Amino acid sequence: MHCLVAVEKDSLEVILNNLRKLRPDIVFEACDDVSELFTLSKKRPDILLLSRFLPGEDARKLLKEVPVLFSTTHIVLLVGEMDEEGRTYIRLAREHGLTNYVTGVLPGDRPYTLPIALSQERETGNALEIKTNSETTEPIEATSEPSTSQAIEKLPEPEPPMVRCEPAYIGGGIEDPLEPLFVRDELAEKGLLVITTANKGGVGKTTTATTLAIALANVGIDVIVADLDLEGPNVSGFFGITPQKGIESLASRQQGLKYLTDQLLWETKYKHLRVLPGMVSKTASPDTLFGSTQIVNIINAVRQNAPVVIADTPPGFWAKPWLPQVFMAADIVLAIVDQSAFSKQDSEEYAPYILSMGVDPKKIKIVLNRFSPRLHNAKLLEKAFCSGFKETVPTKELPRIAVTIPNDWDAHGLKGYCGEAVGLDDARNQWHNLAEEIALVAGFRYRNPNAQKPKKSIRRILGLGGALLK
């Protein structure tokens, strides 16, 4: 079990020392400012201890952002003294679905003290359900007087993408195409293939495809979005494109596909982003036009034109005879789910459909949209999705939520139809995290250029004595 302790610097070492004595079975990692907190959110800790006095951000703004970034984490707020500011903080926290809070000088006011908060919910009393797997680091031995370097223990690295490299970062706003940092041996002549998919319509798969493509293009990575929703194409509409010919013009073509697809690609207002249109013809049927291997041949030709290709697929993808070969060729499959009232059952039935297309579970990543922390914890939805896998699939290979989009999803759709993306100007938006991982697998290092400098704080969560255990 992993716990991230985010508290002000002058209280950090005392809290860590006491926590390690209290819970030697937990691996603790620490940070003392908001900028590092958001960086460490990528590691998905099981528990987050967050101080009201953490420097670097207005507490009210932080309360809104934390539930989204740590959507599958058990979040415990360290409030401190229950003065008027403390009561206001709790009220605001509850508005954002944060109900686990410890008040008073640590270990806190009874009955919900910090030792209790580490293992159960405040309002329900339910114990945490956290599965460990073979990747979990061995518990840290508690020492009587740990040093500062011992106090700030790093969590184990998360499961790495398929390929890693150690080059310099690239920045944002690059005008010229980037040189690859490495070439993936298994696909030296092809670009990375990412598929966006959903088991029903209206959950945001096309918005996911276009937003991710814009994020990559904005840092100079050439990307092509291929519209494979042949019966309801709308990628062109997102970018204001009105093609005269679509993918149907490539039907039955066997020779010269690379040249033909290159002629069919449409430029967008983003220099490094092009679109392969879906079907323009309203009378032709994809079932009669395309055999089982023709679409994958077209996609493989497109992959020779860019280092990243994002294929947007239709709902009910499992019933489309032209798609299984495409899914089997994919490097990453983004499974889009939402947090609606009926999404749990939908999610349980979702994974078997993807597996039926011949996809390796390790290639699947979950995109959760319409997330509200007032509803159930995102971990429940993740668990429901993974329940569709056989028990023979190792825990460490089960899909996890890669990005969480808050319940302002409609804003993404509205802006998308103007050829734009919501949130990419925000350095903390999770689209950047997903784009970074995909860029890395494709052979590029992606960097979010809008990092904020932490602010200083003079407030403390501890009492003057600095004692936590009583």
Sequence and secondary structure as in RCSB ss.txt:
>XXXX:A:sequence
MHCLVAVEKDSLEVILNNLRKLRPDIVFEACDDVSELFTLSKKRPDILLLSRFLPGEDARKLLKEVPVLFSTTHI
VLLVGEMDEEGRTYIRLAREHGLTNYVTGVLPGDRPYTLPIALSQERETGNALEIKTNSETTEPIEATSEPSTSQ
AIEKLPEPEPPMVRCEPAYIGGGIEDPLEPLFVRDELAEKGLLVITTANKGGVGKTTTATTLAIALANVGIDVIV
ADLDLEGPNVSGFFGITPQKGIESLASRQQGLKYLTDQLLWETKYKHLRVLPGMVSKTASPDTLFGSTQIVNIIN
AVRQNAPVVIADTPPGFWAKPWLPQVFMAADIVLAIVDQSAFSKQDSEEYAPYILSMGVDPKKIKIVLNRFSPRL
HNAKLLEKAFCSGFKETVPTKELPRIAVTIPNDWDAHGLKGYCGEAVGLDDARNQWHNLAEEIALVAGFRYRNPN
AQKPKKSIRRILGLGGALLK
>XXXX:A:secstr
 EEEEE  HHHHHHHHHHHHHH TTSEEEEESSHHHHHHHGGG  SEEEEETT TTS HHHHHHHHHHHTTTSEE
EEEEES SHHHHHHHHHHHHTT   EEESSTT SSSS HHHHTTB TTT  B      TT        SS  HHH
HS         S         SS  S    S   GGGTTS EEEEEE SSTTSSHHHHHHHHHHHHHHTT  EEE
EE  TTS  HHHHTT   SS GGGGTT  S HHHHHHHH EE SSTTEEEE     SS  HHHH  TTHHHHHHH
HHTTS SEEEEE  TTGGG TTSHHHHHH SEEEEEEE STTHHHHHHHHHHHHHTTT  GGGEEEEEEEE TTS
S HHHHHHHHHTTS TTS GGGS  EEEEEES HHHHHHHHTTT  SSTTSTT HHHHHHHHHHHHHT       
          SS TT     
